[in-house]
C-alpha cells in the first residue's frame, strides 16, 4: 500500500485508488491484510488525549493573584483567631475553585463527545463475503457498502453509487443532501464539493453506494476537526484578564504598603509586635474580601436572567464576555435561517407568484403583482402545485407536540408544504390520482417522473427536475387559463436565472399525457413532447426575527458576519435579506481564503461580510484573524464543523435543539430556541452584568483605600490605630454581602444597547472612576480619622472613638452605594424603589450596625461602645457630604467640566 495525502483521493480514478490501497472492489481485504493494517493504522476511533489529572486541575484553580490575596486574608484572620471570618473567606476561595474546576472540565468534554459520534457498525466486503463489523475495526482498503439511513463509518472514496445522497450539513454546512457519484474531480476541489467522497459521521439519506476506506480514526476529516478542537486556544475572557491584572496590581500595592507601614513604624520607635499588627490591619483593610463572591454571584445572577431569555450559560465568565463582544460570526444554516426549505416564488402560466409563510407550516398566501390570489382559480398554478405534490416521495406529519415534521428530502418537502398552502393534500390527491409507476431521480438524468391514473382525464406523467434538463424536452407550455401553447423557452430560462440570482434553488415541472396501455414508464416515454407547467423556486429562509436582531447588533456597534459551508450566491442572498453587510454584501469563498496569508486574512476578515464554502479549519483561521485584529469574537454554530471555531472564539454559542452534541460541548452558551435573536438579548444582559460588576468595584475600593490610609496615617503620626483588624473584617464582610452584592440586582440602565462595545484594551476602571474612588477614599479618611481624634479629644475613650470610625465607614459606604447605582446619571433618575433588594440590604445593615454599637455581646467581641447623639449626627453628616460630593462630580463630568 503506497502512501498518499488525504486531499488527493477525489482526484484519482477508482482503479488507481484501488491499486494504491492494494484492495479489490469485488473481494475486499483478506484477514491477513486486515490485521497488518490494524497494526499500522490502529483502531477506527478518535484518540482521547491525556490531560491534566482532576486533582491538578482543581489545584490550578488556586493559581490566581486574587486567590493569593484571599488566602493571605485567611491566614491573617486565622492568626487573629477569628475563626468565623477565616472560614467565610476560605469558603469563598473554595467555591470559586469548585466552579472553575467544574466549568473547565465540561469544556474539555467536547473531544469525548466527538468520539461518540463515530458509528458503531459497518457493512463490509472481506474475502468476497459481506459482513457486518464494528466500525472501530475498519482499516484503509476495506470495501464498505452504504444504504439509506446508514451513518458513514469512515472517510470513503466512492467506487459506485445509485441515487446516493448524503446529508453533510453537520460537517460542511450544506443545507440540503448532496448527490454523490464516482467520477474523479479536479485536485483543487474544496471539501464541500467533493461529490465522489463521503465522510465519517455524515448520514446517507437515500440510495446505495460502495466505497473504499481511505482514512480512519484521527486521519478522517472529523478526526482533523478533533485535533483542531484540542489545539484551539481557550482564551481568558476580558473580565478574567482584567480581574487578574487588577489583582496583581492590588497584591503589589498591599504588600508594599504593609511592608512600608511596618518599617516606618519600627523606625519611629514602635514595637515590633505593634507594628506587625498595624501592617496586618492595613493588609486586611486593603483586601477586597467580597470581590470574588461579588464577581461569582453577579455572573450567576446574569446566568439566571439569560436562562429566562432562552440562553443557557455553561461558563460563568461568558456572561460578561457577551457584553464586550465586538463581532458575531454566525453560521447560516439553522442559525440565521430556519433549516427548512421553503418555496417562495412560482412561475406558472407566464405569471410570477410569490408565496408567504416560512418553514414546514402549511400556511401562507399566494400573491401576483402585489395582490393576493386564490391558487385554485388559476389552472396553470394549480397544475404546477399538483405536479410538485404528486411527483414526490416526501411526507409532512405532525409530532406529539403539534409541530410539523417532514420525512424525506427537504427539497421535496418544500413542494409538499407549498401545495398544502393551496389546500392540496397528499392523501386526497393521491386517492384521486394514484401512482402507477415512477422513474427515480438520478444524477445522470436530473429528473424524477411518476405515472398517475386520473380517471376520466386518463393517465398523466408528472416530472420535476433541473431547468437545464427538462426544458429542452418540452414543446408546449400550460397557459394561465389552462390552454396549451408553444413554449417560449427563452422567457422561462430568463426567469429561472433571475430566481437563481436571488439565491433560490429552482426546479422545473412538466407533464405529459401517457398514451400507452401499460402501467410502466421509462426514460423514452418522457424524452420529448412534454408540456411545461411551471417553475418552483425555494430557499432555506431567514428566521423572521433575525432581521431586527441584526439591526439591534449594528446599533450596539457589533458587526455580524456570516460563515457558512453553503454556496456563495445563496449565502450572499440571505445576507442581503437580513441586513448583513451592504445591499450587496462582500463575499469570499473558502478557495479564495485558502490563498491568503495570516496578515492578509486579518484585513479580509475585517472587510468581508460573507464567507462561503468554508472548511472547518478555515472557520478556525477566521476567528483567530478577527481576534488578531483586536476583536472580541462570538461564534455561533450547530454542526460538528463549527466545534473548533466555537472553542477558539471568545464566546462560542451553540444551538440547543438542532445543535450536535459536539457543538454544544465546545460552546460557552446554548440557545434553547435555536434563535439568533436570543443572542441580542444575551448581549444586553452581558452589558448589564459588566456594568454591575464595575459598580461593585467602584463602590468597594474607596472603603479599602480609606481603611488602608487610616492605618497608614496613624503609623505616620504615631497615634493609636483608629480601627482594629477585627473591626475592619466586620466592615468589609458585612457591607460586601448586605450592601455591595445588592448592586448585582441593579436593573439595566437606559440606552445600554445604543452605546458601542467597550474597547477590549480599556482597563476595568476608567480614569474618571479612579478619580472618584480616590475622592471618596480621602473623604472617608478625613471623616474617620477626624471623628476618631474628636472623640478622644472629648474624653470618650478609645473604644467609643474606634466605634465612631467604624460607623463612618459603614454609613459612608451606605450613602455612597446610592451614588454607585449609576456611574453616569444621578441616583435620583433611576427611581428610589427600582431595586428593592438594595433597600432591604440597607435596612438590615442599619440594624446590624446598631447591634454592633449597642449590644453588649457585640461590644465584647469587637471592642465597640455606645455613641451619643452628637457623634451620630457627625457620622450621618459626613456620609451625606460624601454622597453630595459624588453627585456633584457626576453632574460636572456630564457637562464636560471635569475630566472630559
N, C-alpha and C positions, 0 to 999 in steps of 0.2 A: 504494500500500500504506500503510495507516494504522498509526501507532504503537500498541502495546498492551503492557501489562505482562504478564510471564510467568505471573503467578498468576491470570489471567482466562480462559485458553483453555478450561479444563474447564467453565467456567460458561456458555459460549456454545453455541448451536445450530450444527450443522455448516454450515448455509447461511450463517450470519453469519461463521463462521470463514473460509470460502472467500471471502466478499466482502471481508473485512478484509485478507486476504492476496492478493487480486486474482489468484485462480487458479481453474482448472476441475477439479473432481474427476474428470471423464471424459477431459480432454485434457492436464492438467498445464500446465507453463510452456512458452513458446516460447523459442528460443535467445537472442533479444534481451533478454527479461526476465531470463533466467538470468544473462547477462553483467552486466546492470545490478546485479543483487542480489549477485553475487560481488564486484563493485567496492565495493558499500556495506557488505556484512557480512563479507567476507573468506572464507577457506577454512574448511571444517568441521573444524577441528583445534584442539587446545588450544595456547595460546601458551607458548613457553618463555621465561621471564623472564631478562633479562640480570643475571647475578650477579657476584660478585667473581671476578676472574681467579684462576687456580690459584696464580700467584706471590704475589699479595696475600694470598690465603687462607693460604698457607704462612707468610708473614712475620708474619701476625697471631697465629700460634701463639706467637710470642716476646713478645707484648704482655701479659705477666703479671708481677706483682710477684715471685713466686718465681723466675721465669726471670731477672729482673733481678739477683737475688741471685747466682744461679749464673753468670751472665755476668760479674758482678763478681769472683766467685771464680776464674773462668777467667783474667780479666785479671791478677788478683793472682798466680796461680801462673805465668803467663807471665812476669810481671815478675821473679819469683823464679827463672826459668829451670828450673822444674820441669815439663819437657815432658810426662812421662807423666801426672802429676796433672791438668795443664790439659787434656790430651787426653781423660782419663776424664770429667772434669766436663762438658766441652763435648759429649762423646758422649751423656751423659745428657740434656742440653738438646735435642740433635738428635733423639734417639729419641722424646722426648716430643712434639716438634713434628711429627714424621712421623706418629705415632699420631693426634694431634689432627687433622691435615690429612686423613688417610685417613677417619677416622670422620665428620668434618663433611661431607666430600664425599659419602659414602654416604648420609647423612641427607637431602641435597638432591636425591637421585635419585628421590624419590617422585613429583615432578611429571612427570619424564620417563617414569616407569613408567605414570603415569596417562594420558599422551598415547598410549602404545602400546595402551591398551585400546580406542581408537576402532576401529570396524570398517573393513575395507579396501574392501569393495564394497557396493553397494546397488542394488536393482531399482526403477526409477522410470518414471513416465509423462511423456514430453516430446513435445509436439505430437501427442498421441494415440498415440504409439508406445512400446512397452515397451523399455526399455534398461537395461543393467547398467553402472554407472559406479563410479568410485572414491568412497568415502564422503566424502572430503575435498572433492568437487566439488558436494555438495548445498548448496542455498540455501533460505531460507524460502520457502514456497509450493510446493516440489516435492511431487509425489504419490508416495509410497513404498508398494510392495507388500511385505507380510510373509508369510513361510511358516515352518512348524515348522523349527527349527534355526537360524534367522537371528539374528544379533546386531543389535539395533536400532541404526541408524546415526546417529540424531539424535533430538531430542525431537519426538514426533508427537502430533497430535490425531487420534483415530480418526474416520474417515468411515464405515466399515463394517467388520464383522467376522463371522466364523463360527467358533464354538468356539475362539476365540482365548484362549490362556493364556500368561502371561509370567512367567518367573522373575525377580523383582525383589529377591531376597534380598541380593545384594551392595550394592544401593542403599538399600533400606528396612529390611532385616532380617526381612521376611516369610518364614516358614519353608516355605510351600507356594506353588506357582504361583498367580498371580492371574488370575481370569476378567475379560475385558475386553469392553466394549460401547461404543456410540457415544452413549448418552443423556447430555444435559447434567447437571451436578451442581451442588449449592449452591456459592456463591462461597467459603465458608469451609472447604470440604473439604480435609483435610490431604493431603499428597503421597501417602502410602501408600494412601489410599482413593480416589484419582482413577482410576476404572475406565475412563474414556474417554481416558486419556493413556498413552502408552508412552514410555520414556525411554532415552536414549542408553546403550549398553553393557549393557542388560539382554538377556535371552535368550528368544526365542519357543520355548515347549516344545510347543505344539500349536495346530492351527487355522490360519486365514488371516486377513489383515486388510489394510485400505487406510487410510493416514493421510496427513495433510498436515504437512510440516515447519513447526514453529512456532519452533524455536530451533536454532542450530548453534554449534559450537565453544565459546567461552567463555561463551555465553549459555545453554547447556544446564544441566540440573541437575548433571551430572558436571563441567561447566565451573565452576559455582559452588563445588563441592567443591574443585576445583583451586585456586581463588582462596583458599579458606579454609585449605588446606594451606600455601600461600605466606604467608598472613597470620598463621598460628599462631606464637606465640612459642616459640622454642627456649630453654627456661629453663635457667639454670645449676642443676646438681644441688646438693643440700645439701652434699655433700663439696667440690665445687669452690668453692662460695660460702665455706665455712668456711676452706678452704685459702687462698683469695685474701685473706680478711680477716686470717688469721693471718700470711700472708706480708707483707702491708702493714705490720702491726704490727712484725713482726720486722725488716723493712727499715728502718723508722724508728728502732728501738732500736739496731740495729747501727751505722747512720750516726751517730746521736747519741753513742753510747759511743766510737766510733772517733775522732770529732772531739774529744770531751771528753778522751780519753786523750792525743791529740796536743797539745792546748792546755795541759793541766795539766803534761805532761812538759816542754814548751818553757818554760813559766812557772817551773818549778823549776830551770831552768838546763841541761836536757838539750839535746843537739844535735838539729838539725832532722832529720838522717838517721836517728839512733837512734830518735827519737820517731815518725818516719814508719813505721819498721819495726815499732815496738810497736803502732801503730794498725793496720797491715796484719795483724799477728799476731792482734790482737783480732778483727778482721773475719773472718779465716779461721777462727778458733776458734768464733765465734758462728754462722757459716753452716752449717746442717744439710745438707751436700752430698748426703747419702744419702737425704734426704726424697723428692725427685721419683722416684728409682729405686724406693724402697720403696713409694710410692703406686702406681706403674705395675705393679710386679711383684706386689704384694698383690692388686690388682684382677685382673691376668691369671691368678693362681692361682685366684681366685674364679670367673673365667670358665671355667676348665678343670673345676672342681668342678661348676659348674652344668650344663655340657655333659653330664656323666655322669648328670645328673638331668633330662635332656630339655629344658633351657633354654639356648638359644644367645644370647649377649650380642653385640649389634652395636656398642655404645658402652661403653667401659670404665667410666666413672663410674656407669653404670646399675646396676652390681653393688651399689655402696654405697647407691644411692637405694632399691633394693628393701628394704634393711634398715631404712630410715626411713619406709617407706610407712605412711600412716595410714588410707587408704581405697582400696579397689579397685572401680572401676566396670567391670562386666563386661557385655558383650553376651550375649544369651541364646542365640540360635540357633547351634549348632555349638561353643559355648564352654562354657556351663553344661549345655547339652543335647547330644544325640548327632547332631542334624540328620538323624534317621531316624524318620519317623512310625511309631508302634507302637500296635497295638490293645491296650488294657488292660482294657476291660470289654465284655461282650456280654450283651444281654438277649434271651433266646430261650425260648419256651415258658413265659413267666411267671416265669422264674428269672433271677437275675443271676449271671453267671460272671465271674471275674477271671482274667486271663492273665498269667503271669510271663514274664520274658525281655525283653530290650530290643534295639533296633536291628534289623538285617536278618538276624540269625542265626535260622534257623527252628527254634529250640529253646526250649521253655518248657512250663509245666504249666497246666492249667485247674482252677480251684477254684470250689466253690459252698458258701457258708456255712462257709468255713474248711476244707473237706475237698477233697482232690484227686480229680478225677473223670476218667473216660475219655470224651472228647467223642463217640466213635462210639457210646456206649451211650445217647445222648440224641438222638432223631431231630430235634427242633427245632433243637438246637445244631448238629448235623451239617449240616442243610439250610441254616442261616444261613451257615456257613462255606463250603459248596459254592456258594451263590449269590454270595458275595463273590469266590470264586476264578474262577468261570466268566464272570460279568458284569464282565470286567476285561481291560484291554489291557497291563498291566504284566508284566514278566518278571523273574525272580530268577535270577541266574547267579553263578558263582564266577570271580574273576580269576586271573591266573597265580600269585598269592601265596596263593591259597586263601581270600581274603576275599570275603564275599558282596556283590554289587553288584546294583542294580536298574536296569532300563531302563524309563522311563516315569514316570508321575505318582507322587509319593511317597505320596499317599493310597491309590491303587490298590495300590501296592507293599505297604503295611501289610496289606491284605486278603489278598494272596498269602502273606505271611510267616505270618500267624496261621493260615491254612489248613494251611501246611506244618507248623506245630507240632502239628496234629491228624493228621498223616500224609496229608493230601490234597495231591497234586501235580498241577500243570497238565497235564503230558504224559499222565498216566494218566487223569485225569478228563475231559480234552478228547477223549481217544480213546473213552471210554465215552459221552460226550455231546457230539458235535461241534457247533460253532456253525454255524447255517444263515443267520442274518441278525442285524442289530443296528440299534438306534436310538442314534446317538452322543449323548453328553451335550451339552446346550445350556443356556446360562444361562437361556433363556426357560422351558424345560420342567423344568429342575433334576433330571433323572434320566437314566440310561442303561439300555437294555434289550437283552437278547440272546436269540435263539431257539435252542433246542438240541433235538437228537433223542436221546431217552433209550431208544431201542429199544422194549422191551415196555411201558415206562411211558408211551410216547407222547412228544409234543412239549411242551416246557415253556419258558415265557418267564421269565427271571430279571431282576429290576430292582434297581438301587441308586440312591439319591438323597437329597434332603433330606427330613427327617421331615415338615416342613410340607406338602410337595407329595405324597409317596407315601401317607401315612397316610389322607388323605380318600378316596383311590382304593381303599382296602382295605375289604372287607366281613367277612372272616373272618381268623382267625389260627391259626397252627400251634401246637398244644399240645406239652407236653414229651414226650408219648408218641407224637407223630406224628399225632394226630387233629386235625381242623379244627373250630373252634368260632367263634361270632360274636365279632367283635373288640370289646374294651373299650378304645377309643382313649384315654379319659381317663388310664388307668393308664400306657399307653405314652408319652403326652405328658409325664406327670409324671416318668417315668423318664428321658426324654430331657432334660428341664430339669435334673434332678439331675446328670446326666452333664455337661451344658454348664457348670453352675455350678462344676465342678471344673476347668474349662479344657479339657475334652475336645471334640474335633470329632466330631459324631455323624452317622452315616449309617444310613438305614433300608433294609432289604432285603425284597423281596417276590417272589412267584412267581404264575404263572397257567398253568393247562392251556390249551394252544393247540388250539382245535377246528377251525381252518381246514385246508384241504388243501394250500395253497401253502407256499412256503419263504420268504415275506417277511412282515414285520410293519410296522405303522405306529402312530402315536400313538393311533388309535381302538381298536386291539387291547388297549391297556393303560390305557384311560381309566377303567375301573371293574372291579368284581368281582375285585380282586386278593386274594391271601392274604398277610397279613403274616407274615414268618418271623423277624424279629428286628432288633435294633439293634447296631451295632458302633461303639464309641467309642474314639478314638485320640488320641494326643498325641505331640509330639516329647519323649521322656522325658529327665529329667536324667541326666547321667553318674553311675554308682553311686558313684564315688569323690569326687564333688564335695561331698557332704554332710559327710564327715569333714574335707575341706579347708576348707570354710567354718567349721566348728566350730573348727578349729585357728586360723584367722584371728581369730575372735572371742576365743579365749583369749589371743591375742597382742595384743589391743587394736586390731585392724584392722577397720574397717567394710567391709561388702561391699554394693554397690548394683547393681541390675540396670537397664541402659539398653538398650532394645530398640525396634525398629520394629514388633513384633508387637502383638496386641490386649491390652488391659489385663487382661481376665478370664484369658486364657491365661498371661500373664506373672505375674500375682499367684498363680495356682495353682501354677506351677512354683516361684516364690519361697517360698511356704509349705512346699512339699515339701522344699526343700533347706536351709531354715533362714535365709533372708534376711529380716530384719525379724522381726516378731512372728508369731503363728499366723495373723493376718490382716494381712499387710504393708500399709503405707500406700502407695497408688499415685497417680500423677499422669500425666495424658495430655499429649501434646505440645500439644494445643489449649489446655489449662489453663495449661501452662508458657508458652505464647506471650504470655499476658496479663500476666505478671509482669515488673516492672522488675528491674534488676540487684540492688538491695538486697533485695527480696522473694525473689528467686531464691536468694540466699545462704542465707536461713533455710529455704526449702523444700528445698534440696539437702541440708541437714543433717538434716532430719527425715524425708524421704521415702526409702523403700527401693526402690521400683519406679517407673521412668519408661517409659511405653508409648507406642507410635505416635509416636516421637520422630524428627524430621528431623535430617539431618546437622549443620546449623548449631545446632540445639538441643543436640546432644551436646557440641558445642564450648563452648556457653554454660554447660552444666552443669559441665564440667571446670573452666572458669575460675571459676565460682561457688564450687566446693569449694576451689580454690586461694586465692581471696579470703578464704575462711573459715579460712585457716591450715593447710589440709591438704596433705600430700604425696600427690598423687593418681596412682594407677596406672590405666591404661585398657586393657582387653582388647578385642579385636575381630578380625574376619576379612574384613569387606567393604570395598568402596570407600567406603561411607558412614561407616565408622569412622576413615578415614585422618586427617582434620583433628584429631579429638579425640586420636588416638594421638600425633600430633606435638605437640599442645599439652600433653599430660599430662607430669608429671614423669618418668614412665616409661611408654612405650607397649609393650604386649605383644600380638603378633600370632600367629595360628595358622600353623604351618609347613606343614601338609598342606592344610587347606581354605582357608587364607587367600589372598586375592587378592595379586598382586604389589605392588599399590599399598599395601595394608596392611602387608605385610612390609617394604617400603622405608621407610615412615613410622615404623616401630616401633624401639624400643631393644632389644627382646628378642623372640625367636621361641620358641614351644613346639613342639618337634619331634613331640610326640604329641598336639597339639591338646587338651591336658588341663588344665583349670583347676587340678587338684590339683598340677600341677607348679609353679604359682605359689607355693604354700605352701612347697615345698621351696626355691624360689629365694629367697623372703623369708628363710628360715632361713640360707641361705648368705650372703645380703647382710648380715645382722646379724653373722654371724661375721667377715666381711671388715671391717666397720666397727670391730668390737672389736679386731681385729688391727692395724688402722691406728692406732687410739688407743694401743694398747700400744706400737707402734713410736715414736710421737711422745713418749709419756711416758718411754720408755727413752732416746731420743737427746737430748732437750733438756737434761737435767742436765749432760751432758758439755759441750755448747756453752756452757751457763751457767757451769759451773766453769772452763772454759778462758778465757772472757772475764773472769771475776772474778780469775783468777790473774794475767793480764796487767795488769788494772786495779790490783790490789794492788801489783804490782811497780813500776808507774809512780808510784803514790801514795807508796810507801815509798822510792822512789829506788834500788831494787836491780836486779840483772840479771834478764832475763826467765827465768822458770823453765822455759819451753818455747818452742821456736823455731817459726816458721810452717811449716817443712817437717816438723817433728815433729807439729804439730797436724794437718797433712794426713794424715800416716801414721795417726794415731789415728782421725780421722774416717772416712777411706775404708775402712781395713781392718776396723774394728769394724762399720761400717754394713753391709758386704757379708757378713762371716762371722758376726756376732752378730745385728745388728738384723733383717736380712732373714729370718732363721730364724723370727722371730715370725709371718711370713706363713703358715707351715705349722702354726701352732698349732691344735689341734682346737677345735671349738666347745665352749663351756662348758655345763655342765648348766643346764637351765631357760631357755635362750635364747629359747624361743618361749612362755614364760609371762609374760614381762615386757612392759609396754606399749611402744609405739613411742616413740622419742626425741622430745622436743619439738623441732620444726623450728627454734625460736628459740634452743635451747640451744647454747652455744658448743662448739667442738671439744674443749676441755679444761674440765672442771668445776673448781669452786673447790678441791675436795679434791685433785684431781690437780695443780693448780698449786702447792698447799702441798707436796705430795710432791716435785715437781720442784725446788722451792726448797730443801727439806731436803737432798735428795741432792746438788744443786749446791753447797751450802755445805759439806757433808761432804767432797766432792771438793776444794774449795778449801782447806779446812783441812789435809787429808791431803797434797795435792800440795805446797802451799807449805811446810807444816811439814817434810816429808821433804826437800824441796829445801834449806831452811836447815839442817836437821840434818846432811845430807851435807856441806855447806860447812863447818859447824862442826867436823866430824870431819876436815876437811882432805882430802876425797876429790876435790876438783876440780869445776869447773862441769859437765863432761861427765857425770860419774857422778851429780851432783845432778839434772841435767835428765833423765837416764835413769830415776832414781827417780820423778820427777814423771810422766813418760810412762807408766811401768808402774802408777802409782797410778790413772791414768785408765783404762787398758786393763783391769786386773783389777777395778777398781771397777765398770766397765760390765759386765764378765763376771758378777760376782756379782749385780749389780742386774738383769741380764737374767732371772734365775730369779724375781725378785720380779715382773717385768712379764709373766710368762706368764699371770697372772691379776691383774686390777686390783681384784678383790673378795675373793678367797679366798687362803689360804696356798698357796705354790707346792708344798708337800708334798702337798696334797689332790689335785692333778692327776695325780700319778703321775710318777716321775722319768723313765721311759722312754717317755712318751706322745708326745714329739716328738723322735725320734731324730736328725733333721737338725740340730736345735739343739745336741744333744750333739756331733755331728760338727763343727759350726761352732766350738764352744768348743775342741775338741781341736786343730783346725787353727790357731786364733788363738793358743793357747798355744805351739804350735811356732813360729809366725811371730814371736811376741814374744821367744822365746828366741834366735832368729836375729838379731832386731833388737838384742838386748842383747849377744850374744857373738860374732857373726860379724864378722870384720874388715871385710869389704866393706860391710856394713850400718853398721858403726861409722863408716867413712869417709864414707858417703853421708848419714847422719842425725846425726852428732855424738854417738853413744851410746858407752857404756862398760860393761864387765862390772861386775856388782854382787856384793857378798858376802852371806853367809847372813843377817846381821842385817838388811840392807836388804830382802831378800826376805821375811823374817818380818814386818817392819813393813808392807810393801806388802800381803801377804796378810791381815794383821791388820786393816788399815784397810778392805779390801774386805769382810771378814767382818762387821765392825762396821756398815758401811753396810747390808748385807743384813739384819742383825738389826734395825736401827732401822726399816727399812721394813716388815718383817714385824710388828713391834710396833705400828707406826702403823696397819696394816690391821686388826689384831685389835682395837685400841681403837676404831677407827672403826666396825667391825661391831657393837660393843657400845654404840655411841652416845655414847662418852666424848669423842670428838674430832670437831669439825666436822660435827656432825649424824649 
